[in-house]
Amino acid sequence: MKGYRKHQLAGATLTALLVIASLSLAFTGPAAREGVPVAAARGQQVSGVAAPVADKVTLTGREVARIPEVTIPEGTSALAVSPKVKEGVKTQPSEGDAESKPVDGGEAQKAIPPDKIPIPETGVNPPTDLAGTFVPQQKPYVLLKWNGNNHPKFLREFRIYRVVAGEELVGDPAPIDSTKKEQYQDFGLELGKTYVYWVTAVSKSGEESAPSNTVEVVTYQNLPPQTPQGLTAAAIDPGVCLDWLPNPESDVIGYMVYMMSGGVYQKLTAQPVTENHFYHPTGVAGNVYAVTAVNVFGTESGYAVAEASPAAPSYFEEYAAGVMVEGLWVSEAYPEASGGRILVAGSAGDRLHFKFTGRQVKVISAMYWTCGSAAMYIDGEYITTVNLYSYDPVFGSVTMDVPGLVYGEHTLTIEVLGTGNPETNLYFVNVDAFEVL
């Protein structure tokens, strides 16, 4: 029994010690680990180090959220430091906290809708981009358009000013009218004069802006134009070319072309042509043609009349004075050629230029199995590509024909392409002669 009680007492003592140890651990926290300081107590001073960062710690089997990391200044009592974030650090407001400040610490800004932008009380901009056009109707007028260059809510009206170009002004001119729109039709005209316009903007407070840019508009009287002069009608192959001198009037917008048929003139043009030239591809010698000038009102002049007569062709050999070459062009003798010779080039990019005066030009060449393709241009504008290849030799072939040109000086250009021969890699291009009408 003594032994039993002795052992029982020892067991009780051991149990008491274990309870005391557990209570001690519960109050002091987990044992200090290497590198982790134990919190100071009762005013004990600690150095300025940061507590370890962890979302949760386990105390006696329960998970408890850890206080956010805080840096304690050296020399400050740990018990004197509030667990709140130090001054100046921005925090998120807690849910339901009506007095919490925004995250950025600033005052909330109110958005202003675009249509609520305040309108300035003073200052008005002058209108811009003023343009004017004369409209020659039965009741002619000048159409003005501009950019208001101001907020519409700020403006009362636009004022329109007009003076006659070249007239001396006495004092400041008064506006001829006003409008709320950014355009205006001026019917109060004296035809045949040139007017200068400008526009100003007026605010609701009555302030008038500086003037816009000025625009000059010419008006015309509805007088028939002069009859066109110098009309010629040349029958070429094929068609008829009509040419005449341009009219001197500034209000002439074009010309109408007619052909006599059944005793009356029939229109060949639905609208006025702007050039002083017309090509009738089905015309023949003996046809009678008429041309009128048309002004901005659509009023026509009297008829200028001419009868088509055959145009005499002119021939030029390949070595004529108007011929110039780029690259290597060689003169070769052939008894079948015009004048007994042709001019030949075989490298891509070689060019020949021929200047002539007339209404039509034809290129005469020799065709053979050693020949290839060439591009043709008139006054720098591409016309066509021709191929001079032929299994059998052909001399005196018209390889290009351009009729219906405006009568005058032109330049024909022939360029070797280096293509077009199905038999060999030879692509010669040659010129025998030119025919001009």
Stockholm file with secondary structure:
# STOCKHOLM 1.0

chainA/1-437         MKGYRKHQLAGATLTALLVIASLSLAFTGPAAREGVPVAAARGQQVSGVAAPVADKVTLTGREVARIPEVTIPEGTSALAVSPKVKEGVKTQPSEGDAESKPVDGGEAQKAIPPDKIPIPETGVNPPTDLAGTFVPQQKPYVLLKWNGNNHPKFLREFRIYRVVAGEELVGDPAPIDSTKKEQYQDFGLELGKTYVYWVTAVSKSGEESAPSNTVEVVTYQNLPPQTPQGLTAAAIDPGVCLDWLPNPESDVIGYMVYMMSGGVYQKLTAQPVTENHFYHPTGVAGNVYAVTAVNVFGTESGYAVAEASPAAPSYFEEYAAGVMVEGLWVSEAYPEASGGRILVAGSAGDRLHFKFTGRQVKVISAMYWTCGSAAMYIDGEYITTVNLYSYDPVFGSVTMDVPGLVYGEHTLTIEVLGTGNPETNLYFVNVDAFEVL
#=GR chainA/1-437 SS CHHHHHHHHHHHHHHHHHHHHHHHHHHHCSCCCTTCCCCCCTTCBCCSCBCCCCSEEEETTEEEECCCCCBCCTTCBGGGSCSSCCTTCCCCCCTTCTTCCCTTSSCCCCCCCGGGCCCCSSCCCCCEEEEEEEECSSSCEEEEEEECCSCGGGEEEEEEEEEETTCCCCSCCCCSEEESSSEEEECCCCTTCEEEEEEEEEETTSCBCCCCCCEEEECCCCCCCCCCCCCEEEECSSSEEEECCCCCCTTEEEEEEEEEETTEEEESCSSCBSSSEEEETTCCTTCEEEEEEEETTCCBCCCEEEECEECCCEEEETTCTTEEEESCCEEEECTTSGGGEEEEECSTTCEEEEEEEESCEEEEEEEBTTBCEEEEEETTEEEEEEECBCSSCEEEEEEEEECCCCSEEEEEEEEECSCCCSSSSCCBEEECEEEEC
#=GC SS_cons         CHHHHHHHHHHHHHHHHHHHHHHHHHHHCSCCCTTCCCCCCTTCBCCSCBCCCCSEEEETTEEEECCCCCBCCTTCBGGGSCSSCCTTCCCCCCTTCTTCCCTTSSCCCCCCCGGGCCCCSSCCCCCEEEEEEEECSSSCEEEEEEECCSCGGGEEEEEEEEEETTCCCCSCCCCSEEESSSEEEECCCCTTCEEEEEEEEEETTSCBCCCCCCEEEECCCCCCCCCCCCCEEEECSSSEEEECCCCCCTTEEEEEEEEEETTEEEESCSSCBSSSEEEETTCCTTCEEEEEEEETTCCBCCCEEEECEECCCEEEETTCTTEEEESCCEEEECTTSGGGEEEEECSTTCEEEEEEEESCEEEEEEEBTTBCEEEEEETTEEEEEEECBCSSCEEEEEEEEECCCCSEEEEEEEEECSCCCSSSSCCBEEECEEEEC
//
